[in-house]
Amino acid sequence: MGAVSTLNEHFSTPDPIRVTMVCTGNICRSPMAEAILRSALSHTDLDGQVVVDSAGTHNYHVGDDADVRARQVLAEGGYPISHRARRFDPAWLGERDLILAMDAGHMRELRSLASRHRTPHAEILAFRDFDPAGPGDVPDPYYEPVDAYRLVRTMVERSMPALIDHLRRLVAARGN
């Protein structure tokens, strides 16, 4: 895992639920979702039972920090972030419990990887499956002004209650 991996942190369970957020270059949407979910989990009974990370479907920005606008909008919301972009490794399909795709293209890529790797693998869902405003894509803000990043933050924040409920079910099913 990358330099900002949460896998090196101490967890209250020996077998935490592992969640990976996935977007294109891993500098905008997925690190924002990672930071917001980490923060949300820290205020719940799931703190220490869920590992959250992120990756991109492409290697455009491997090693880069999160986009400056993503960092700005996260800071505005009070969310800390320490990030280095990385590409999704197909081996993670068997190591994660939940993989969340930010848009339909990421979903296609992840499902294609899963179909080629015939091992048991993580549940792959669209991130906005948890959005009470309805399913769809988390729009890519990269070529947009900072307000597009604020929209992403709003969508991610709005999705947290349902996502955390889903993670509670995963933790309970595991017996942690």
C-alpha positions as CSV (number, residue, x, y, z in Angstrom):
1,M,0.0,0.0,0.0
2,G,1.0,3.6,-0.4
3,A,2.8,5.9,1.9
4,V,-0.4,7.1,3.5
5,S,-1.8,3.6,4.1
6,T,-4.0,3.2,7.1
7,L,-2.9,-0.5,7.2
8,N,0.0,0.5,9.5
9,E,-2.4,2.0,12.1
10,H,-3.6,0.1,15.1
11,F,-7.1,-1.4,14.9
12,S,-9.4,-2.7,17.5
13,T,-10.0,-5.8,15.4
14,P,-7.4,-8.2,13.9
15,D,-9.5,-8.4,10.7
16,P,-10.8,-5.0,9.8
17,I,-13.2,-4.3,6.9
18,R,-11.2,-2.9,4.0
19,V,-12.7,-0.3,1.7
20,T,-11.1,1.3,-1.4
21,M,-12.4,4.3,-3.2
22,V,-11.6,4.4,-6.9
23,C,-11.6,7.3,-9.5
24,T,-9.5,7.9,-12.6
25,G,-6.2,9.5,-11.4
26,N,-6.6,9.2,-7.6
27,I,-6.1,13.0,-7.0
28,C,-9.7,14.3,-6.8
29,R,-12.8,12.3,-6.1
30,S,-11.4,9.1,-4.5
31,P,-9.0,10.8,-2.0
32,M,-11.8,13.2,-1.1
33,A,-14.1,10.3,-0.4
34,E,-11.4,8.5,1.5
35,A,-10.7,11.5,3.8
36,I,-14.4,12.2,4.4
37,L,-15.1,8.5,5.2
38,R,-12.1,8.3,7.6
39,S,-13.3,11.4,9.4
40,A,-16.9,10.1,9.6
41,L,-15.8,6.7,10.9
42,S,-13.7,8.3,13.6
43,H,-16.9,9.6,15.2
44,T,-18.7,6.2,15.2
45,D,-18.5,2.8,16.8
46,L,-16.7,1.6,13.7
47,D,-13.6,3.5,14.5
48,G,-10.7,1.0,14.4
49,Q,-12.7,-1.6,12.5
50,V,-12.6,-0.2,9.0
51,V,-9.5,0.5,6.8
52,V,-10.1,3.1,4.1
53,D,-7.8,3.9,1.1
54,S,-8.1,5.0,-2.5
55,A,-6.6,4.4,-5.9
56,G,-7.1,5.4,-9.6
57,T,-7.9,3.3,-12.6
58,H,-5.0,5.0,-14.5
59,N,-1.5,5.8,-13.6
60,Y,-1.6,9.5,-14.7
61,H,-0.7,10.9,-11.3
62,V,1.0,8.1,-9.4
63,G,3.0,9.6,-6.5
64,D,1.3,13.0,-6.7
65,D,-0.5,14.7,-3.8
66,A,-4.3,15.3,-4.0
67,D,-5.3,18.1,-6.3
68,V,-4.8,21.5,-4.7
69,R,-8.6,22.2,-5.1
70,A,-9.5,18.9,-3.5
71,R,-7.2,19.7,-0.5
72,Q,-8.7,23.2,-0.3
73,V,-12.3,22.0,-0.2
74,L,-11.4,19.2,2.3
75,A,-9.8,21.8,4.5
76,E,-12.9,24.0,4.3
77,G,-14.9,21.1,5.6
78,G,-12.4,20.3,8.4
79,Y,-11.1,17.1,6.8
80,P,-7.4,16.2,7.1
81,I,-5.7,14.6,4.2
82,S,-2.3,13.0,3.6
83,H,-2.2,11.4,0.2
84,R,-0.1,10.0,-2.6
85,A,-1.9,8.9,-5.7
86,R,-1.6,5.3,-6.8
87,R,-3.1,3.0,-9.4
88,F,-5.5,0.2,-8.4
89,D,-3.8,-3.1,-8.2
90,P,-5.9,-6.1,-9.4
91,A,-4.6,-8.2,-6.5
92,W,-6.6,-5.9,-4.2
93,L,-9.8,-7.5,-5.5
94,G,-9.2,-10.4,-3.2
95,E,-7.9,-8.2,-0.3
96,R,-10.7,-5.7,-0.1
97,D,-14.2,-6.1,1.3
98,L,-15.8,-3.2,-0.6
99,I,-14.6,-1.2,-3.6
100,L,-16.5,2.0,-4.5
101,A,-16.4,3.3,-8.0
102,M,-16.9,7.1,-8.5
103,D,-18.5,6.7,-11.9
104,A,-19.7,4.2,-14.5
105,G,-16.4,4.1,-16.3
106,H,-14.6,3.1,-13.1
107,M,-17.3,0.5,-12.4
108,R,-16.8,-1.0,-15.9
109,E,-13.0,-1.1,-15.4
110,L,-13.3,-2.7,-12.0
111,R,-15.9,-5.3,-13.1
112,S,-13.7,-6.1,-16.1
113,L,-10.7,-6.7,-13.8
114,A,-12.9,-8.8,-11.5
115,S,-14.1,-11.0,-14.4
116,R,-10.4,-11.6,-15.5
117,H,-9.3,-12.5,-12.0
118,R,-11.3,-15.6,-11.1
119,T,-10.7,-15.4,-7.4
120,P,-13.1,-14.4,-4.7
121,H,-13.3,-10.7,-4.7
122,A,-14.7,-7.6,-3.0
123,E,-18.1,-6.2,-3.4
124,I,-17.9,-3.6,-6.1
125,L,-20.5,-0.8,-5.9
126,A,-21.1,2.7,-7.3
127,F,-20.3,5.2,-4.6
128,R,-23.6,7.0,-5.2
129,D,-25.5,3.9,-4.5
130,F,-25.3,5.3,-1.0
131,D,-26.5,8.8,-1.9
132,P,-30.1,9.5,-0.8
133,A,-30.3,12.0,-3.8
134,G,-30.1,9.0,-6.1
135,P,-27.6,6.9,-8.0
136,G,-25.4,8.2,-10.7
137,D,-21.8,9.4,-11.2
138,V,-19.8,11.5,-8.9
139,P,-18.8,14.1,-11.5
140,D,-15.1,14.5,-12.3
141,P,-14.2,18.0,-11.1
142,Y,-10.6,18.0,-12.5
143,Y,-11.3,20.4,-15.4
144,E,-13.7,22.5,-13.5
145,P,-13.5,25.4,-11.0
146,V,-13.3,24.8,-7.2
147,D,-17.1,24.8,-6.9
148,A,-17.2,21.5,-8.7
149,Y,-15.0,20.1,-5.9
150,R,-17.5,21.5,-3.4
151,L,-20.2,19.6,-5.2
152,V,-18.2,16.4,-4.9
153,R,-17.7,17.0,-1.2
154,T,-21.5,17.6,-0.7
155,M,-22.3,14.3,-2.6
156,V,-19.8,12.4,-0.5
157,E,-20.9,13.9,2.8
158,R,-24.6,13.2,1.9
159,S,-23.7,9.5,1.3
160,M,-22.0,8.9,4.6
161,P,-24.9,7.8,6.7
162,A,-26.0,5.1,4.3
163,L,-22.4,4.0,3.7
164,I,-21.7,3.8,7.4
165,D,-24.8,1.7,7.9
166,H,-23.6,-0.7,5.1
167,L,-20.2,-0.9,6.8
168,R,-21.9,-1.7,10.1
169,R,-23.6,-4.6,8.4
170,L,-20.3,-5.8,7.0
171,V,-18.6,-5.6,10.4
172,A,-21.6,-7.5,12.0
173,A,-21.5,-10.2,9.3
174,R,-17.8,-10.7,10.0
175,G,-18.5,-11.0,13.7
176,N,-16.0,-8.2,14.7
